[in-house]
Amino acid sequence: MKRARKAMGGRLYTAERRVQEANSQSDPTSCLTAEQRVFTTSKDREITLECFRVGTLREREPHIIEWMFTLVERNMKEHYEACSWGWNGKAKYNEMTEPDAWYLIAKDYANSSLAGFCHFRFVVDYGVEVVYCYELQVEALYRSEQIGRRVMAALEALSLQWKMKKVVLTVLRLNQRAINFYMDCGYTYDETSPAREEPEPHYIFSKPTFG
Ligand SMILES: CC(C)(COP(=O)(O)OP(=O)(O)OC[C@H]1O[C@@H](n2cnc3c(N)ncnc32)[C@H](O)[C@@H]1OP(=O)(O)O)[C@@H](O)C(=O)NCCC(=O)NCCS
């Protein structure tokens, strides 16, 4: 019993240490290959992926934070309003600007247009170290060009690099397009997900990465 408790403590210690190490990097995406950072879409657009801590965006590129928030509002407000969670813009903005937030920004290289973004965090979730994908949003103009898939692949590479057990995300049950997309990317119901017969408006999906 004592030994089991000690082992549990050791596991949690490892999980926290790994999360701390990933979060202490100035750029946790330095492990990505050139092909993962810059790629050509199915419509022949060159897209670059750049990583920022939210604090850096606030200081240097506050317009990107405003764009991200309006994109979430445009893409998601209706979905939130259609389920029991409702839409709370202030709470969403606060969540997006919490200090632990990291961002991957997808830009169209030709004209510097902002094409999409991912808000992710390294966290201990139910005692396990994970990359938590808080948000994945692509501008309507840039959808179905595999940008979302490339971003998820980059997250999975980061998860592996920093020895996180899995990439985890929350998806609304009524967002069938996103459910199809994540399943296409190899994600499935996480053990912590509310079951189909439960009344919650969301599922938790995940994909194992390390160990
Ligand atoms: C979900 C989302 C991030 C996917 O990004 P994307 O860059 O369009 O994704 P990809 O091009 O890599 O893959 C698209 C795949 O998603 C699925 N998909 C896309 N549109 C779909 C649709 N209308 N119906 C069913 N599946 C669809 C398909 O598997 C599709 O592949 P295909 O376009 O080749 O048929 C993007 O559609 C989006 O931003 N949606 C609005 C915001 C959102 O719902 N975010 C997820 C919150 S959890």
The ligand as an ORCA input file, in Angstrom:
! r2SCAN-3c Opt
* xyz 0 1
  C     -12.356     21.707    -37.756
  C     -11.281     22.541    -38.453
  C     -10.280     23.054    -37.428
  C     -10.532     21.637    -39.440
  O      -9.513     22.394    -40.051
  P      -9.208     22.265    -41.614
  O      -7.931     22.980    -41.890
  O     -10.409     22.626    -42.389
  O      -8.965     20.687    -41.683
  P      -8.286     19.841    -42.802
  O      -8.339     20.520    -44.132
  O      -6.956     19.380    -42.295
  O      -9.247     18.581    -42.803
  C     -10.562     18.775    -43.181
  C     -11.236     17.487    -42.832
  O     -12.138     17.704    -41.778
  C     -13.313     16.984    -42.088
  N     -14.289     17.915    -42.587
  C     -14.097     19.148    -42.988
  N     -15.256     19.681    -43.365
  C     -16.184     18.747    -43.199
  C     -17.585     18.702    -43.394
  N     -18.280     19.755    -43.849
  N     -18.247     17.575    -43.087
  C     -17.564     16.511    -42.629
  N     -16.256     16.508    -42.423
  C     -15.573     17.615    -42.695
  C     -13.010     16.075    -43.209
  O     -12.375     14.961    -42.717
  C     -12.083     17.013    -43.969
  O     -11.315     16.408    -44.891
  P     -11.585     16.870    -46.413
  O     -11.814     18.377    -46.402
  O     -10.352     16.517    -47.083
  O     -12.806     16.106    -46.798
  C     -11.889     23.717    -39.257
  O     -12.896     23.212    -40.076
  C     -12.455     24.830    -38.403
  O     -11.759     25.769    -38.031
  N     -13.749     24.740    -38.065
  C     -14.426     25.764    -37.257
  C     -13.900     25.799    -35.840
  C     -13.993     24.459    -35.151
  O     -15.018     23.796    -35.188
  N     -12.904     24.098    -34.483
  C     -12.820     22.865    -33.727
  C     -13.259     23.156    -32.339
  S     -13.155     21.713    -31.345
*
